[in-house]
Amino acid sequence: MPEAPGTAHVHPPKRETFDIAARTNTDNKGIARAVDEYVIRPWGLYMARPTPGRAQFHYLESWLLPSLGIRANVFHFNPGYEREQDYYLDVGHIAPADAVWQTEDHYLDLVVYTGDRTELLDADELLEAHRHGLVSTGTAEAAVRRALAAVEGLARHGHDLTSWLAAQGMDLFWR
């Protein structure tokens, strides 16, 4: 019997580890990747690293922003895989620490097209994960609140991530 739409790829929340001292980023599958740069600010953690083995992009930059529950990403795409997006935001829980930060992705993603729009993705994944007991009602509600707050903030600042975050005292930089 075929599965209902949206149920084939239900997975537990993805968890990552950002080990500042070891200069590694370990994904939810336990694969540790070397990090070129970590920078700590009072409001977040910056990471820059290559993405070996990825056809779509060769480099990743991320800002982990715990107070917003947002991981802001810039993908450096390979030729033929370019996208018009400026930023890709993951919604979730970010646990900062002195040496090792932890994240848990709560399915919702935002794609920012600076000066134009912000798109919300993967609400169906969040709802399926909740339905299957992979995230609690409280976690799902927090993810929706974080995503809506981000969309509202971005809209108030012309869908400009840098402007929105600067207004909150978060001055991002990218390579």
C-alpha positions in Angstrom: 0.0 0.0 0.0 1.5 3.4 -0.9 2.3 5.8 1.8 0.2 9.0 2.3 1.7 12.1 0.8 4.4 13.6 3.0 5.0 10.6 5.2 7.7 8.9 3.2 10.6 11.1 4.4 9.7 11.8 8.0 12.9 12.0 10.0 13.8 13.0 13.5 15.0 16.5 14.0 18.5 17.0 12.7 21.1 17.7 15.3 24.5 19.2 14.7 27.6 19.9 16.9 29.9 22.9 16.4 33.2 22.1 18.3 35.0 25.4 18.4 38.3 24.0 19.9 38.5 21.1 17.5 37.4 23.3 14.6 34.8 20.7 13.4 31.1 20.6 12.5 29.5 17.2 13.1 26.2 16.6 11.3 23.2 14.4 12.3 24.9 11.3 10.8 28.0 11.7 12.9 30.2 13.0 10.0 32.7 15.6 11.3 33.9 18.2 8.8 36.8 20.5 9.2 35.9 24.2 9.8 38.0 27.0 8.4 36.8 29.6 10.7 34.7 30.1 13.9 34.0 33.6 15.2 32.1 34.1 18.5 30.0 37.2 19.1 27.8 37.9 22.1 24.8 37.2 20.0 26.0 34.3 17.8 28.5 32.0 16.3 29.9 32.3 12.8 31.2 29.2 10.9 32.8 28.9 7.5 33.8 25.5 6.0 34.1 23.6 2.7 31.5 21.1 1.8 33.3 18.2 0.3 31.3 15.7 -1.7 28.4 18.1 -2.3 27.5 18.6 -6.0 25.3 21.7 -5.5 27.7 23.8 -3.5 31.4 23.9 -2.4 31.4 26.2 0.6 29.0 27.0 3.5 28.9 30.0 5.8 26.5 30.0 8.8 25.5 32.3 11.7 23.9 30.6 14.6 21.6 33.1 16.4 20.3 31.5 19.6 18.0 34.3 20.7 16.1 34.1 17.4 16.3 30.3 17.0 17.7 30.9 13.5 20.7 29.6 11.6 21.4 31.9 8.7 23.3 30.3 5.8 25.0 31.4 2.6 25.7 28.6 0.2 28.5 29.1 -2.4 27.0 27.2 -5.3 28.9 25.3 -8.0 28.4 26.2 -11.6 25.1 24.9 -12.9 23.5 24.8 -9.4 23.2 28.6 -8.8 20.1 29.8 -7.1 18.6 33.3 -6.9 18.3 33.1 -3.1 20.5 35.3 -0.9 20.1 33.5 2.4 18.7 30.2 3.6 17.5 30.2 7.2 16.9 27.1 9.3 14.5 27.4 12.3 15.3 25.4 15.4 16.9 25.4 18.8 20.5 26.6 19.3 22.3 25.8 22.6 25.4 28.0 22.9 28.3 27.0 25.1 31.9 28.1 25.5 33.5 25.3 23.5 30.7 23.3 21.8 27.4 24.6 20.4 24.5 22.3 19.6 21.6 22.8 17.2 18.4 21.0 16.6 16.7 21.8 13.3 12.9 22.1 13.6 12.1 21.5 9.9 10.9 25.0 8.9 13.2 26.9 6.5 13.0 30.5 5.2 14.5 31.5 1.9 15.4 35.2 1.7 15.4 37.1 -1.6 16.8 40.4 -0.5 14.6 43.4 -1.4 11.8 41.1 -2.7 10.4 38.4 -0.5 10.9 35.6 2.1 9.5 32.2 1.4 8.5 29.7 4.1 9.4 26.0 3.3 8.8 22.6 4.9 5.7 23.3 7.1 4.5 19.9 5.9 7.6 18.3 7.3 7.1 19.9 10.7 3.4 18.8 10.8 4.3 15.3 9.8 7.1 15.1 12.4 4.6 16.3 15.1 2.0 13.8 13.9 4.6 11.0 14.2 5.6 12.1 17.7 9.1 13.3 16.6 8.6 16.8 18.0 6.3 17.9 20.8 3.5 20.4 20.5 5.6 22.9 22.4 8.5 22.5 20.0 6.3 22.7 16.9 4.6 25.9 18.3 8.0 27.4 19.1 9.2 26.7 15.5 6.2 28.4 14.0 6.6 31.4 16.4 10.3 31.8 15.4 9.6 31.5 11.7 6.7 34.0 11.9 8.8 36.5 13.9 11.6 36.2 11.3 9.3 36.7 8.4 7.7 39.7 10.1 11.1 41.2 10.9 12.4 40.6 7.4 9.3 42.1 5.9 9.6 45.2 8.0 13.2 45.6 6.8 12.5 45.1 3.1 13.4 41.4 3.2 17.0 42.4 4.0 18.6 40.0 6.5 21.5 42.3 7.2 19.3 45.3 8.0 16.9 43.3 10.2 19.6 41.8 12.3 21.6 45.0 12.5 18.5 46.7 14.0 18.8 44.1 16.7 22.5 44.7 17.3 23.7 41.7 15.3 26.2 42.8 12.7 26.8 39.9 10.4 29.7 39.5 8.0 30.2 37.0 5.2 33.3 36.1 3.1 
